């Protein structure tokens, strides 16, 4: 199914998280999205595990990623 108007189409959660962490750093992510996995011993693996089972947190990461895309 093609989704030409969906800016997140074809981008994995891991890719989003890596780009956001490289741009903002863990401290910047924690300041923008108040979730424990960004504040206490953050890692891509632990964050992915949490975000994949927590829809509200994933939605916040996706929204931040869209804001990041618009600003670049």
PyMOL commands that place a pseudoatom at each C-alpha (Angstrom):
pseudoatom trace, name=CA, resn=UNK, resi=1, chain=A, elem=C, hetatm=0, pos=[0.000, 0.000, 0.000]
pseudoatom trace, name=CA, resn=UNK, resi=2, chain=A, elem=C, hetatm=0, pos=[1.488, 3.342, -1.041]
pseudoatom trace, name=CA, resn=UNK, resi=3, chain=A, elem=C, hetatm=0, pos=[1.300, 6.258, 1.365]
pseudoatom trace, name=CA, resn=UNK, resi=4, chain=A, elem=C, hetatm=0, pos=[2.828, 9.185, -0.535]
pseudoatom trace, name=CA, resn=UNK, resi=5, chain=A, elem=C, hetatm=0, pos=[1.384, 11.809, 1.835]
pseudoatom trace, name=CA, resn=UNK, resi=6, chain=A, elem=C, hetatm=0, pos=[2.610, 10.135, 5.016]
pseudoatom trace, name=CA, resn=UNK, resi=7, chain=A, elem=C, hetatm=0, pos=[6.031, 11.601, 5.953]
pseudoatom trace, name=CA, resn=UNK, resi=8, chain=A, elem=C, hetatm=0, pos=[6.682, 8.660, 8.292]
pseudoatom trace, name=CA, resn=UNK, resi=9, chain=A, elem=C, hetatm=0, pos=[6.089, 6.016, 5.625]
pseudoatom trace, name=CA, resn=UNK, resi=10, chain=A, elem=C, hetatm=0, pos=[9.140, 3.795, 5.268]
pseudoatom trace, name=CA, resn=UNK, resi=11, chain=A, elem=C, hetatm=0, pos=[10.892, 5.174, 8.366]
pseudoatom trace, name=CA, resn=UNK, resi=12, chain=A, elem=C, hetatm=0, pos=[11.322, 2.797, 11.275]
pseudoatom trace, name=CA, resn=UNK, resi=13, chain=A, elem=C, hetatm=0, pos=[11.012, 3.800, 14.901]
pseudoatom trace, name=CA, resn=UNK, resi=14, chain=A, elem=C, hetatm=0, pos=[14.678, 2.925, 15.315]
pseudoatom trace, name=CA, resn=UNK, resi=15, chain=A, elem=C, hetatm=0, pos=[15.689, 5.281, 12.486]
pseudoatom trace, name=CA, resn=UNK, resi=16, chain=A, elem=C, hetatm=0, pos=[13.627, 8.090, 14.040]
pseudoatom trace, name=CA, resn=UNK, resi=17, chain=A, elem=C, hetatm=0, pos=[15.131, 7.531, 17.453]
pseudoatom trace, name=CA, resn=UNK, resi=18, chain=A, elem=C, hetatm=0, pos=[18.709, 7.417, 16.152]
pseudoatom trace, name=CA, resn=UNK, resi=19, chain=A, elem=C, hetatm=0, pos=[18.278, 10.669, 14.226]
pseudoatom trace, name=CA, resn=UNK, resi=20, chain=A, elem=C, hetatm=0, pos=[16.601, 12.413, 17.149]
pseudoatom trace, name=CA, resn=UNK, resi=21, chain=A, elem=C, hetatm=0, pos=[19.288, 11.255, 19.584]
pseudoatom trace, name=CA, resn=UNK, resi=22, chain=A, elem=C, hetatm=0, pos=[22.043, 12.431, 17.234]
pseudoatom trace, name=CA, resn=UNK, resi=23, chain=A, elem=C, hetatm=0, pos=[20.354, 15.816, 16.837]
pseudoatom trace, name=CA, resn=UNK, resi=24, chain=A, elem=C, hetatm=0, pos=[19.132, 16.529, 20.392]
pseudoatom trace, name=CA, resn=UNK, resi=25, chain=A, elem=C, hetatm=0, pos=[21.142, 14.101, 22.533]
pseudoatom trace, name=CA, resn=UNK, resi=26, chain=A, elem=C, hetatm=0, pos=[19.549, 12.135, 25.354]
pseudoatom trace, name=CA, resn=UNK, resi=27, chain=A, elem=C, hetatm=0, pos=[19.340, 15.220, 27.570]
pseudoatom trace, name=CA, resn=UNK, resi=28, chain=A, elem=C, hetatm=0, pos=[17.542, 17.151, 24.858]
pseudoatom trace, name=CA, resn=UNK, resi=29, chain=A, elem=C, hetatm=0, pos=[15.132, 14.288, 24.226]
pseudoatom trace, name=CA, resn=UNK, resi=30, chain=A, elem=C, hetatm=0, pos=[14.393, 13.995, 27.944]
pseudoatom trace, name=CA, resn=UNK, resi=31, chain=A, elem=C, hetatm=0, pos=[13.712, 17.743, 28.096]
pseudoatom trace, name=CA, resn=UNK, resi=32, chain=A, elem=C, hetatm=0, pos=[11.281, 17.541, 25.174]
pseudoatom trace, name=CA, resn=UNK, resi=33, chain=A, elem=C, hetatm=0, pos=[9.586, 14.243, 26.085]
pseudoatom trace, name=CA, resn=UNK, resi=34, chain=A, elem=C, hetatm=0, pos=[9.393, 13.441, 29.780]
pseudoatom trace, name=CA, resn=UNK, resi=35, chain=A, elem=C, hetatm=0, pos=[9.800, 9.666, 29.796]
pseudoatom trace, name=CA, resn=UNK, resi=36, chain=A, elem=C, hetatm=0, pos=[12.058, 7.610, 32.019]
pseudoatom trace, name=CA, resn=UNK, resi=37, chain=A, elem=C, hetatm=0, pos=[13.825, 5.737, 29.223]
pseudoatom trace, name=CA, resn=UNK, resi=38, chain=A, elem=C, hetatm=0, pos=[15.334, 9.047, 28.006]
pseudoatom trace, name=CA, resn=UNK, resi=39, chain=A, elem=C, hetatm=0, pos=[16.389, 10.147, 31.507]
pseudoatom trace, name=CA, resn=UNK, resi=40, chain=A, elem=C, hetatm=0, pos=[17.910, 7.172, 33.300]
pseudoatom trace, name=CA, resn=UNK, resi=41, chain=A, elem=C, hetatm=0, pos=[20.721, 5.255, 31.535]
pseudoatom trace, name=CA, resn=UNK, resi=42, chain=A, elem=C, hetatm=0, pos=[19.221, 5.814, 28.086]
pseudoatom trace, name=CA, resn=UNK, resi=43, chain=A, elem=C, hetatm=0, pos=[19.983, 3.567, 25.155]
pseudoatom trace, name=CA, resn=UNK, resi=44, chain=A, elem=C, hetatm=0, pos=[18.447, 2.931, 21.761]
pseudoatom trace, name=CA, resn=UNK, resi=45, chain=A, elem=C, hetatm=0, pos=[17.550, -0.649, 22.729]
pseudoatom trace, name=CA, resn=UNK, resi=46, chain=A, elem=C, hetatm=0, pos=[15.799, 0.198, 26.011]
pseudoatom trace, name=CA, resn=UNK, resi=47, chain=A, elem=C, hetatm=0, pos=[13.995, 3.144, 24.449]
pseudoatom trace, name=CA, resn=UNK, resi=48, chain=A, elem=C, hetatm=0, pos=[12.763, 1.043, 21.528]
pseudoatom trace, name=CA, resn=UNK, resi=49, chain=A, elem=C, hetatm=0, pos=[11.471, -1.630, 23.900]
pseudoatom trace, name=CA, resn=UNK, resi=50, chain=A, elem=C, hetatm=0, pos=[9.484, 0.971, 25.862]
pseudoatom trace, name=CA, resn=UNK, resi=51, chain=A, elem=C, hetatm=0, pos=[8.233, 2.914, 22.838]
pseudoatom trace, name=CA, resn=UNK, resi=52, chain=A, elem=C, hetatm=0, pos=[7.036, -0.206, 20.998]
pseudoatom trace, name=CA, resn=UNK, resi=53, chain=A, elem=C, hetatm=0, pos=[4.691, -1.100, 23.864]
pseudoatom trace, name=CA, resn=UNK, resi=54, chain=A, elem=C, hetatm=0, pos=[3.632, 2.428, 24.854]
pseudoatom trace, name=CA, resn=UNK, resi=55, chain=A, elem=C, hetatm=0, pos=[1.527, 4.067, 22.127]
pseudoatom trace, name=CA, resn=UNK, resi=56, chain=A, elem=C, hetatm=0, pos=[1.262, 7.514, 23.764]
pseudoatom trace, name=CA, resn=UNK, resi=57, chain=A, elem=C, hetatm=0, pos=[5.057, 7.771, 24.104]
pseudoatom trace, name=CA, resn=UNK, resi=58, chain=A, elem=C, hetatm=0, pos=[5.612, 6.580, 20.548]
pseudoatom trace, name=CA, resn=UNK, resi=59, chain=A, elem=C, hetatm=0, pos=[3.160, 9.223, 19.315]
pseudoatom trace, name=CA, resn=UNK, resi=60, chain=A, elem=C, hetatm=0, pos=[5.197, 11.912, 21.102]
pseudoatom trace, name=CA, resn=UNK, resi=61, chain=A, elem=C, hetatm=0, pos=[8.419, 10.663, 19.499]
pseudoatom trace, name=CA, resn=UNK, resi=62, chain=A, elem=C, hetatm=0, pos=[6.771, 10.620, 16.069]
pseudoatom trace, name=CA, resn=UNK, resi=63, chain=A, elem=C, hetatm=0, pos=[5.481, 14.179, 16.574]
pseudoatom trace, name=CA, resn=UNK, resi=64, chain=A, elem=C, hetatm=0, pos=[8.937, 15.360, 17.630]
pseudoatom trace, name=CA, resn=UNK, resi=65, chain=A, elem=C, hetatm=0, pos=[10.450, 13.648, 14.597]
pseudoatom trace, name=CA, resn=UNK, resi=66, chain=A, elem=C, hetatm=0, pos=[7.990, 15.423, 12.297]
pseudoatom trace, name=CA, resn=UNK, resi=67, chain=A, elem=C, hetatm=0, pos=[8.934, 18.757, 13.912]
pseudoatom trace, name=CA, resn=UNK, resi=68, chain=A, elem=C, hetatm=0, pos=[12.593, 17.861, 13.412]
pseudoatom trace, name=CA, resn=UNK, resi=69, chain=A, elem=C, hetatm=0, pos=[11.975, 17.102, 9.716]
pseudoatom trace, name=CA, resn=UNK, resi=70, chain=A, elem=C, hetatm=0, pos=[10.222, 20.428, 9.220]
pseudoatom trace, name=CA, resn=UNK, resi=71, chain=A, elem=C, hetatm=0, pos=[13.099, 22.332, 10.816]
pseudoatom trace, name=CA, resn=UNK, resi=72, chain=A, elem=C, hetatm=0, pos=[15.825, 20.754, 8.677]
for i in range(1, 72): cmd.bond("trace and resi %d" % i, "trace and resi %d" % (i + 1))
show_as sticks, trace
zoom trace
